[in-house]
Amino acid sequence: MLVAISVLALLVLLVTQLINNAASVTILGNKRMDADSHVRPLFERMALDFAQIVKRSDVSYYVKTAGTPMTGNDLVGFYSAAEGYYPTTPSPISIVAYRVNSNSSSSVAYNCLERMGKGLDWNGASATSIPVVFLPLTIHSTWPSVASSSAYDDTDPTKRTYEIIGPQVFRFEYYYLEKTTGSLVAYPTAWASLSTVAIKDAAAIVVAIAVIDPKSKVLLSNSQIATLVGSLPDYASGLGPGKLLAQWQSALDSITNMPRPAISGIRLYERYFYISDQ
Amino acid sequence: MTCLSSADQASNKGVALIIVLAFVVLLSGLVIAYLIRAGTDRQLAQSSFQDTKSDLLARSALDIVVANFKQEIADGAVVTATNIQPQRWGTPLADGTPFPNLIRRSAQGDPTGHTSSLSSGPASFASPKRGEITSTRWNSHYLLPRASSSGNDSTPVSNFAAPDWVLLTPQGPNLTPVPSSVIGRYAYAVYDEGGTLDVNVAGFPYYTSSSPSPTPVPTPGLPLSDIGRKGSVAFADLRAIPTTAGSALLSAGGINAIVGWRNYATVHPYSTFPNFTFDLPTFVGGTGTRFVNYFGGNPQIGTSQDFRTVSTTVYLNRTDQAFITRTELIKLQREAGFGAGAMQYLGTFSRERNAPTWKAGTAAITQRFYIGNLNLIKPNPPTARNADIQKYFGLKWVNGTAGTVSPPTPAVPGHWQYIGASGNAMRNRIPAFTSNPEFFQLLNHAMNGTNGDDFGHILTTLSVGAALIDQYDDDTAADPLTGTTTTMIEYSDGWAVGLENMDPARASLSPSPTPSPFPPPTGMSPAPPPAIPTYAMLNRPFRNVGEFGYAFRAASGSTPTPSPNPKTLDFYTATSPDAPILDLFTYNSAPIRSGIVNLNTQDVAVITAILTGAFQTEQNIGPSPSPSPVASPAAKTAATNIVNATTTQPALSRAEITRLCGVVTNTPFTASEETKETIARALAEVTQTRTWGLLIDVITQTGRYPPGTTDLTQQFVVEGEKRYWLHIAIDRFTGEVIDQQLEAVYE
């Protein structure tokens, strides 16, 4: 009887271990799949937006330049032929912007990736709706929220055109593949400021994001996530392909003051969005 | 120790079995859920992968198509009438409805040798299968003639054959690949977008009277003189554009929607999109003035606007607009509600390198001469202008000297000396050049076909130049000493003079007899040549190079006296030695510009719109000019003849516009030299032969043939699809891609 009980206990132990290990593997796999399935539509959305980016020398862009280096999470704003929200007489052009919301008082969007997809009206369609504006009017002076990580485009929440597109994305960084040199750069050499941006200088925009799945995220406080954002360094010109993510992974591995399961649940992704005309 | 009964043992076994089965079910459930999720995830990943793959395939296909054009250019290094235009293939037979814009489509047996016999079109139009491209989709850009006369249905006329597939293997295009090796396919059609009117520039606003008596008739919102003098495709009358195969034309309302939207900050329209209204054309400072100032320059001596970017004018926190994509134009057409048939004649992308294609000798001219430089040439110019005058004209101003009674010496009027672009001594020849010629070098080059030292034609060339200056300047441009308004140019062997009909320094019996010699006391030498009543004087800046045709053309000898019917520069006969002038001068100083139409376009309506409204004569301008500006029907007849002529023998340069003038035989173009040259005045500034402006429509599909397939005609399994419209401008003479714009098409 004792032997049987011992054997049974041993079996239960083994099964428990087996189930635990299986659960760990499954959970890890699920986390990865969670993150993957979270990122895939996000990147697809970005691909559509960037594929239809308006590439002209007479419109402005809110992007990273020497004059707007963007420490930590980046901001990007541009015109795109992708459809947007709430135009009255919809033209085919929208403003698209991405940012990680930094407003700690925003319980929902804080530390989440937001996308602005503001549909624009036809020029002259109404006295109040502003259509696409060309230079000298700039995108960020006309719609200041594009240059903000917390402000919205409308005081009325029902009219805002921001949506949380990446609730698990807490770090958003981008850099460029420069057309003339073929090099990866924080920004093309000629881009001294927003007024000198020539989008055709960039063959591709490389977007890197850090994603934390919901189960891991609950292990961290918002302030810890904010600390994490600062721990993942900005892209510096000269880093080769994949080096930024390697730096990020190294930074994550060296973190010791946060729960390990949470840190190990962070996934890093990178994708090239080609914006070249050919 | 208690022994279990057999019943108990059986019961325990049953419990164990249930527990094991429960575990198995649980684990199976977990595994199945995991697999389902993984499967869904895989499908999504596969979809994303195919999307990226088809995108890369589409870009590769575009590379191949563009490379074919570049190769064609390289193969035809010597440009002739047979290769100035891209080779056409896959176009309909001559007896079918023509497709003026269609240059080529991927078609079995085409010169690439890559295209299969598999049509991209559906076997059954009514029920297309997945992966088959209907002709309606192929014409979603509306560049082909439509079958329907109403609505927005883009289905083309029935003789359009859908492009055939080019099959792709990992090694590239293959005409007859093994089915299992096919990884995708593409089909394409290429259109002459450069032969359409670029709506980022073309078209002007209309004014519609609010008084309905008898019916409100839209009239141009600009002074007729600005439209009639042309010089920019902005002055093309879009009301000449048909919207159906019948006689329906583009409405003024539709044009106003385009112009009001496009030039909102410039013209300040009233009301809202798409129902804009504009000022009366006579309202000084209103819509018309602002429009002309933008497109014609302010002052109207020329412009440096390349129209590749929009105006920087801001009005009510808005700017002007540009059609960023063709899709945007199509959507605007829907919003504005004008006939979709007009879309066949409208484009959104055009580029031209503003350099001549006519060539003689060893000259290497990379930029046309800017007509606005003529504004520098005013008698007794300020010192600061001298350097530019010498650089652009090779001239130096010399003050006049008064005459004396004793000894009797005539006054020498203030005049120009021809010293060339460098040096300070008068020349006895037109100096040689290879690049950056000054005005007279270029004029001589055009008229005499030489860029070497030319002693034989200096008098003629300087005289023509002087006559051009006299046409260009007004009656206030006078020598301060003698008051003569006639331009006089001294060179080391003599004098060349221009021609002014109103010269106060000319001894004249009528209307006020003046003493002879004039001016007192002893006259002047040289003296202005006699006036000619029939000589049309512009006395204003040229608005296009065709207006050079008003200038008196000296034949030979010094200061020849013009006959009652003076010979002016000839821009209306095919063999005219003056024809190259049309290609060497420009109203626009931009090195690369938009809004210039392919002179060899096969779109009759495009040429019609440009010709409509052109002034036949200079002397009857005003609100109600007589004769009236060229009407649309007459313009259409002329345009038909021109298109037929360029289809038979494409023009190599703008110089051949004189040949095209010769094929126009309908009224009002035949009355006189001036009316004949209406064609040259209307076309010379707004057409080009240098650039291939193409829209490449490519559809690619990634996928595979099912395993075991041996027949390529069997159903291809489509896994991803991508469509692009590549707008591209290629310099026919250098092979250089001047500019391009890739438009992703989402349907």
HADDOCK unambig.tbl for C-alpha pairs under 7 A between the chains (distance, minus, plus):
assign (segid A and resid 37 and name CA) (segid B and resid 41 and name CA) 6.78 0.50 0.50
assign (segid A and resid 51 and name CA) (segid B and resid 744 and name CA) 6.96 0.50 0.50
assign (segid A and resid 52 and name CA) (segid B and resid 744 and name CA) 6.61 0.50 0.50
assign (segid A and resid 58 and name CA) (segid B and resid 309 and name CA) 5.67 0.50 0.50
assign (segid A and resid 58 and name CA) (segid B and resid 310 and name CA) 6.86 0.50 0.50
assign (segid A and resid 92 and name CA) (segid B and resid 328 and name CA) 5.97 0.50 0.50
assign (segid A and resid 123 and name CA) (segid B and resid 261 and name CA) 5.43 0.50 0.50
assign (segid A and resid 123 and name CA) (segid B and resid 273 and name CA) 6.96 0.50 0.50
assign (segid A and resid 124 and name CA) (segid B and resid 261 and name CA) 6.42 0.50 0.50
assign (segid A and resid 124 and name CA) (segid B and resid 272 and name CA) 5.36 0.50 0.50
assign (segid A and resid 124 and name CA) (segid B and resid 273 and name CA) 5.24 0.50 0.50
assign (segid A and resid 125 and name CA) (segid B and resid 272 and name CA) 4.98 0.50 0.50
assign (segid A and resid 125 and name CA) (segid B and resid 273 and name CA) 4.43 0.50 0.50
assign (segid A and resid 126 and name CA) (segid B and resid 272 and name CA) 6.20 0.50 0.50
assign (segid A and resid 130 and name CA) (segid B and resid 318 and name CA) 6.97 0.50 0.50
assign (segid A and resid 133 and name CA) (segid B and resid 318 and name CA) 6.00 0.50 0.50
assign (segid A and resid 133 and name CA) (segid B and resid 319 and name CA) 5.59 0.50 0.50
assign (segid A and resid 134 and name CA) (segid B and resid 319 and name CA) 5.96 0.50 0.50
assign (segid A and resid 135 and name CA) (segid B and resid 312 and name CA) 6.16 0.50 0.50
assign (segid A and resid 136 and name CA) (segid B and resid 312 and name CA) 5.95 0.50 0.50
assign (segid A and resid 277 and name CA) (segid B and resid 740 and name CA) 6.72 0.50 0.50
assign (segid A and resid 277 and name CA) (segid B and resid 741 and name CA) 5.62 0.50 0.50
assign (segid A and resid 277 and name CA) (segid B and resid 742 and name CA) 4.83 0.50 0.50
assign (segid A and resid 278 and name CA) (segid B and resid 59 and name CA) 6.76 0.50 0.50
